[in-house]
Amino acid sequence: MTTEASHPLYTPLSVPLSERPPAEAPPAPAPRLAPERLRNAVAAGAGAVTLLWGFQARPSARLDALFATGAHLSGLLAGYGVLVLLLLMARIPAVEHGVGADRLARWHALGGRYAFGLIGAHAVLALCGYAVHARTDLLTAVGDLLGYRAIAAATAGTGLFLAVGVTSARAVRRRMRHETWRAVHLGSLLAAALGFVHQLAGPDLAGGLLTRWLWSMAHGTVAVLLVWYRIVVPLRAALRHELRVEEVRDEGPGVVSVLVRGRGVAGLCAEPGQFFRWRFLRRGLWATALPFSLSAPVRDDTLRITVKAIGDHTRRIRRLRPGTRVLASGPFGALTAHRRTRRKVLLLAGGVGITPLRALFETLPGGPGDITLLHRASDEAGLVLRAELEAIAAERRAALHFLLGPSDGAFDPLAPRALLDLVPDLAAHDVYLCGPPAMSRAATVSLLRAGVPASRIHSEDFDRA
């Protein structure tokens, strides 16, 4: 059972929604870059790099020249690919809010495979080209090439990229501590720097002043964006807003809500449906930034998250004490009202995935019957924030259904027919979906079969980012 809330801003049983302070209106949100525009920009950049290679290529039928030409193209594209990967993870607000952290993480993972493939192709082609040109065997060619400092730097960088790729594999990452995985990933910054040193010494850049300047400017710009948005902006926000834990409240078995209060919190421009990366400055928690979505709109300079204990870090959160300093980086994510395209909206949550949808359930504009919330859980104990949801539904005259039962039960409440029984005009809705990965995948398939276009199914797994 959920316990009655003690904070007046989040106590639906004692304070009706109509009598609560209104959610703080944030300043105008940051510009949003549409996913299609980002894809087109990345593709245009790859085309420009290819043109750069084409202008400098010297056609030749000699075998060593053919190997060298292929090595130059793959090397330039690999360097460009690494820059794109770093840019995707720079946490630029316009990109994060327009594309979404979950989609960015998927693109980053896919782009990493392409980039590493290009790095491997560059190494093999360059090695073969040198071996043919020097008329020597491959092992001797390896020894000769490693004698060049720029090539030795590139080899070290490739080793670091390989370590990042191996630890990013799902089977490996599940067995690693989060801090270890993050530390290995930081090695990609050093790898990119080593690759840049190698590229400046290469034939495609060394011979042209303008080309070297453009390539250096591109790397410098990405470096500045990384430092600004991943270090300077979070530290500046920490000093400006002075966030501290105000209260930790039990919401049910293994679930707590944390209220964080600060100064001028509206200046964070947090929208319902978004998340922050939270760093609680206490022993056992300060070293890791944990992603949690807001489970209520911002009110009275107060942010709220609701956390389920599923690991060491989340279990420690319930022992936080009032006054604990908090660093919150964000907001991130695109699971917000701006994705809405239809008057009617279905919010579909699984387990603790209710947290961002609970905030949207309260704030999405709509009259009676326009907003429907389905909350999937294995039993009543898994219905997080149930009392608040019921109060919101009553106040707004919105539809609310709790779908209970084991995930491996004979009846699937998320099957297409079951969803259509609850929401007959489902195909006319926008759907916001948040839950465990397996549940989200199954629900997406059911929604598509029930006639909801893929473009109107909005989901985000912020834990990937």
N, C-alpha and C positions, 0 to 999 in steps of 0.2 A: 504494500500500500504506500502511496505517497503521503508524506507528512504535510501538514498545513504550513504554508510559507509564513515566515516571520517578517519579511521586508515589505513595507506597505506598497511599494511599487510593483511587486510581483506576488500579490495575494488576491487571486480572483475570488476566493470564497468570502472575503470580508470587504473587499473594495471592488464594486462593479467597474467594468471597463469604462463606462461613461463618466465615472467620477475620478478616474486616475489622471495624473498629469499626462498631457499628451507626449508622445515620443518626440525627442528633440529633433528638430529639422536641421539636418546637416547642411553645410555650405554646398554650393553647386558641385556635383560629382566630377571627378577627373574625366577627361575625354576617353572614349573607348575605341580601341582599334578592332575592327571586325576581323574575324578569323580569315575570311577570304582575302582581305587586303594584306594581312601578314603573309599568307601563303604566296600571294602574287609578288610581294616585295622580295621574299626569299628567293623565289624562282628568278626574278629579274636580276638579283645580285649574282646568282649562279651563271646566268647568261652573260653578264658583264665580265665575270672572271674568265669565262670561256672565250669571249672576244679578245680579252687581253692576251690570252695564250695564243689565239689565232694570229694576231698581229705580229707576234714575235716568233712564231714557228717558221722554221726553214725546211721546206719539203726536201726529202732525200729518200732514196731507196735503200741506203745502207742499213744493215740490220742494227748496228749500234745506235744510229741516228733515230731509227724507228722506236727502239726501246727508250731512248732519251726523251723523245717527243711525248710518248705516253707517260713517262715519269713526271715530266713537267706539268702536264695537264692534271694528272691525278694529285700531284702535290699541291698545286694551286687550289683545286677544289677541296682538298682535305683541309687546308688552312682556312678557307672560307667556311667550310662546314663547322670547324671548331669554334669560329667566331659566332656563328648562328646559335650553336648549342649554348654558349655562354650568355648570349643575349636573351635567349628564351628563359633562362633561370635568373635574370638580373632583377626580377620583381618590379618591373616598370609598371606603374599604375594603369596607364592606358592599355597596355598589353594584358595585364592580369584581369582587369575588369571587363575587357572586351572579349578575350579569348577564353579565359577561365584557367585556373591553376591545374585542374585535372587534365584538360586537353593539352596544355603546355607540357605537362609531365610526359604524356604519351608521345607527343612530337619530339620531345627531348630524347626519349628512349629510342624511338625509331631513327632519329637523326644520328644518334650515337653509333648505331650499327652501320649506317652509310658512311659516316666519317671514318670509322675505324677500318672499314673495307677499303676506302680510298687511301688511307695511310698505308695499309698493307700492300695495296697495288703499287703505290709509289715506291715503296722500299724494294719490292721484287723487281719492278721494271728498271729502277736505277741500278740495282745490283747486276742484273743481266746485261744492261747496256755497258756498264764499266767493264765487266768480264769480257764481253765481246771486243770492246775497244782496246783493252790491254792484252787481249789474247791470253787470258789466264783462266784458272778454274774458279768456281764460286767461293770456295773456302779462302783461297788467297785473296780474292777480291774483297771479301768481308774484312779481313785483316788490314788490307790497304786502306779501305774507306774509313774504318774506325780511327785511323791515324789523323783524320781531319777533324778539328774541334767542332765545327758546325754539324758534321754528321754524327759525331759522338753525342752531342747535345740532343739531336733529333732522336737517336736511339734510346737515350735515357727518357725522353718525353714519351716515346712510343711505349716503353715499359710501364710508365705511370698510367697512360691511357688504358693499357691492357688490364692493369690492376683495377681501375675504375669499372671497366666493362665486366670483369669477372665478378666483382662484389655487387654489381647491379643485377646480376641474374637472380631471378626470384627465389630459386632454391637456396642460393648462397646468402642472400640478404636476410631471409627469414631466420637464419642461424647466427647472425651477427648482431652485436649490440649496436644500437642506433648511433652512439657516439663514435664507434669504430668506423661505421659506414660513412659518416659525415667526414671524419678525418681523412679517409682514403679519397673521398670525392674532392676534398680541397687540393689534393695532389694534381687534379686536372688543371688548376690554375698555373702551377709550376710547369706542367707539361705543355700548356699553351705557350708560355713564355719561352721555353726551350725550342719549341717548334718555330716561333717567330724569329729567334736567332738564326736557326737553320735557313729559313726562307730568305732572310736578308742577304745571306751569303750565296744563295742559289742563282743560277743564270737568268731566271725570269725576272728577278728584282734587282740584282747587282748592277745590271748594265743601264738602267734607266732611272734618272733622278725623279721624274714625275711619278713613275710606277712605285718607287720606293716610298715617296711621300704619301701617295694615296693609301698604300698598304699600311704604312705606319699610322696614318690618321685613323684608319678603320680600327686597328688594334687599340689605339689610344682612346678612341671614343667608347668602345666596349668596356675597357678597363675603368674609365671614369664612371660609366653607368653602373657597373658592378659595385664600385666603392661607394657611390652616392646612395643608391637605393638599398644596398644590403648592409651598409655600416652607418653612413652619416644620417640618413633619414630616421632609422630606428633610434639611434642615440639622441638625436634632436627631439624626437617625440617623447622619449623617456624623460628628458629634462623638462620639457614643456608641460607635460600632462601629469607627472608625478603619480603614477598609478600605484595603488596599494590594495591588498585584499581587505575587504570590509567584513565579509561574512562567508562561512562555508556551511551549507545547509544540506541535510540528508533529504533525498527525494525518493528513495526506495532502496531495495537490496543492491548494494554496490554502486549506487548512483548518488552523486552530490552536485549541487549547484554552487558555483563560486561567484560572488558579487565583488566586482573590482571598481573602486571609485577613484576619480582623479579630478584634474582641473581642465576645463574647456574641452571635455571629451567629444563634444559635437565636432570639434575641429579635425577629428580623425576621419570624418566623412564615412562612417560605417553604415552600411545598408543592411536591412534584414536579409538573411540568407548568406551573408559573407562570414569569413572566418579570419582569425588572427593566429599568428604563431606566438605562443605565450612562453615566457621564460620567468619562472618564479625564483626569486633570489633567496633560496634557502638550500641547506645541505641536501644533496641527492636530486635536486631538480634544476639548479641554476645552469648546468652545463648543456641542457637540451631544450630547444625551442619546440614546444608541442603544438600541433595545429588543432584548434577547437573552434567551432562556429558559435556565433552568438545565439543564445536560446531565447532571447527577448529583445525588443527594440531598446535603443539607448534612451534612458530617462535619468534626469537629475544627475548628470555626470557619472552615471553608473553603467557599467557593462556587465553582462551575465553570461557565463558559460555553464553547461551541464555536462558532466563527465561520468562515464562508466568505467569502473576499475577493471581493466583487462590486462594489466602488466604492472611492473614495479613502479614506473613513474606515475601512472594514473592512480595507483593505490596510495602513493605518498600525497597526492593532492588533497585527499580527504583530511589529512593531518595539518594542512596549512593553518596558520594562525593569523587573525586580523592584524593588519599593519605590515604584513610581508610585502616588500617591494616587488613590482611586476614590470617586466619589459614586454611590451606587446608590439609586434611587428605586423603591419597591415593597415587597412583591411585588404584581404585578397578574395578572389573568387568571383564568378559571374552568375551564380544561382540567385539572381535578384529579380525584382519586378520588371526591369528593362527587357527581359527576355519574353515577356508576355505578349501574345499576339491575338488572343481571343478573350471575349468577355467572361466565359466560364473557365474555371481553373480547378484541376484536381491535384491535390497534394498527396503524394503516396510515400509513406515513411516506413522504414523497418527498424525496430529496436531504437537505439539511441540516435539513429538517423533522423529522429523527429526534431532534433534541436534547431536546425536552420528553418525547417518547415513550420515549427511552432511560431517563430517570429514572423514568417510570411503569412501564416494563418490569421494573425492578429492585424496585420498592416495592409495586405493586398486590398485595393479598392474593390468594392462589389456589393451588390444588394443581396437580399435573401435568395438563396438558391444558386448564387453564382460561384461560391467557393465550397468545395468538398474536400474533406480530409479523411484518408484511410490510413490507419495506424496498424501495422502488422507486428505481432509479437507471439511468442510461443505460449505465453500464459499471462494472466493479469498482472503478475509481478513485473513483467517486462514493459508494461504501459507507462513509459516515462512521462511525467508532467500531466497525468490524466486529469486531475482536478482543474488545471488551468485550461486545458483543451476544451473540457466540457463547459467551463464558464465562457470562454470565447465563442463557442458554437451557439450557446444560448443567447448571448448578447447580440451576435451578428446574424442570428437565425441562419447559420451555415450548417451544412450536413457534416456529421461526424460519425465514422464507423470504426469499431475496433475489430480487427480480424485476428482471432486467436486460434492457436493450434500448432502442433509440432510441424517443423518444415518437411518431415518425411511422412506426414500423415496421409491417409487415404484421400482426404478432400483438400484441394489446393485453392485457398481463397483468392489467389492471384491469377487463377486460370482465366482465359479470355471470357468464357461464359459467366463466371462468377463476377468479374469486374463489370460486365454489361448489365447484370442483374442489379448491381448497386448503382451504377451510373449509366442509364440506358442511352443517353446521347454522348457517350464517351468520346466519340470521334470528333465532336465539336469543341473539345476542351484542349487547353494547354495542360501539360502534365509536368509537375515538378517532382522529381524522384530522388530520394536519398535513403541509403541503407547499406547493409553489408554487401560486399561485391557479388556474392552468389545470388542474393535476393534481388539486387539491382539488375543483374543480367537476366534472370528469369522473368522479372516484371517487365523489362523492356521488350522481350520476345512476346509476352502476352499482350502488351499494349499495341504492338505492331499488328498482331493477329486480330486484335479487336478493332482495327481500323484507324488508329491514331498515327498520323504521319511522323516519321522519324524527326523531322524538323521541329515538331512541337513536343518532343520528349526532352526535357531539360534535366540533366543530372550532373553531379560533380562529386568525385571522390577526392576530397581535399587532403586526405592522408597520404596520397601519392606524391604530393609536391615537396 
